[in-house]
Amino acid sequence: MLKNEAKKGAAAPIKKILITQPRPESDKSPYFELGKKYGISLDFHPFIRLEGIPSKDFRKQKIDIPQYTAVVFTSRNAIDHFFRICEEMKISISQDTKYFCITEAVALYLQKFILYRKRKVFYGADGTNKSMFDVINKHKENEKFLYPCSENQQDNDIVNWLKTHKCEFVTPFMYRTISNDLQSVLGSHEYDIICFFTPSGVKSLFDSYPGFQQNGTRIGAFGNNTSKAVEEAGLVLDIKAPLPQAPSMVAALEQYLSLLTKKK
């Protein structure tokens, strides 16, 4: 599970990377292209699973969804569960509802549920909270925001921004994250890099391995909250995304591997 190059005093070459998400459905995924380019093996295993909160439990939150004129989405999962709740509760969403998304990929996922061109959909330029805030700031007047999130995880940067800018908003819990058992994955494999995408993924690692020691294993993190969770867990963060020059985890890995190659 762990690398020992830290004890040797030198960084070992990157041979195997663990992506803590499901394996891409398409063989044309940029992850696979990255693996071929650098001769690296990539494994995919989600560290968490999501469980939808039943509509009968959601009702206890006493949130009247149609009263809100704008929705903030930070993931495809949030979109899935938002529209699931609406369907289960037979709620009709106004055609005038605005959608503010963290990335273009998340925004495009809305096409699964709405007529994209006829709705007002906005997204940040580079996948950061700041770029999404810049967009929201231009359209926030007279809007009432709904930010769907996990019962045990929400982006405090977003909540604090909405509070600071005196926006009317609610944070309905529509799903919860549950840690997966990682013994079968990490118990029999060694990884040079582990990439995280949510704070819950970091928590899941320590749920399975409370005494986890990094020992030279490089850590990647996507998102400000995930990066913060990595550092608060006492781990060294080597690869961070999104950044202007690395808007995705693949781009950040590419940048990191390219730099290592040049150093040889």
C-alpha positions, 0 to 999 in steps of 0.5 A: 500500500505504501511506498518507502522511498521517503526512507531511502531519501530519494523519490521513486519513479511513478509506476502506479496511480490510484484514482479514487473514483469509478473507472471511466466508461469510455476507453478514450478517457484522458486518464488512459491516454495519460497512462499510455504516454508515461507507461503508467498503470492506473487503478480506479476505485471509489473511496465513497458511495452515495446514498440518496436521502428519501423524499419523506426524510427530505420533507422534514427539512421543510424546504419549499424548492419552487420558492427558490429561483437559482440552484448552485451545483458543484457535482453531477451527483448533486444534480442527480439527487436534486432532480430525483427529489423533485421527481419523487415529490412531483415538483415542477421546476420553473423554466426561469430557474437559473443554474450556477455550476462549478465547471462546464462539465457539470453544467453540460450534465444538466442536459440529462434533465433540462432543455439546456438551451432554453434555461439559464445555465452559468459556470465558472471559467476555470473550475474554481469556486472563485470563478463561479462566484464571479459569475454568481455575483453578476446575477445574484440580485433578487435571486433566492439560492438553493445549494444541494449538498451532502448531509455530511459534507458541504463546501464552506467556501460557498456557504460563507460567500453566500452569507458574506454577500447577503444572499438568501439561500438554503443548503438542502441535504439530498444525499449522504456519503458513506465510506467504502471498505478499502482493505481489499484495494490498499491491502494488496497494492502499492501506489505511487500516487493517490488522487482524491476528489472529495473530503469524504474520500480522505475520511474514508482512507482513515476510516479503513486505515486510522494509522495511515502513514504517507511514507513518500506516496504522492497525494493529489487533490481536486478542489479547495475543500479536498486539498484542505482535508488532505492537509488537515489529515497531516498529509503532504499535498503534491498535486493540486487541481483545479488551477488555471494551468491545470483545470482537471486532475488529468491536467495536473497529473500530466503537469506533474509527470512531465516535470518529473520526466524533465528532471531525469 
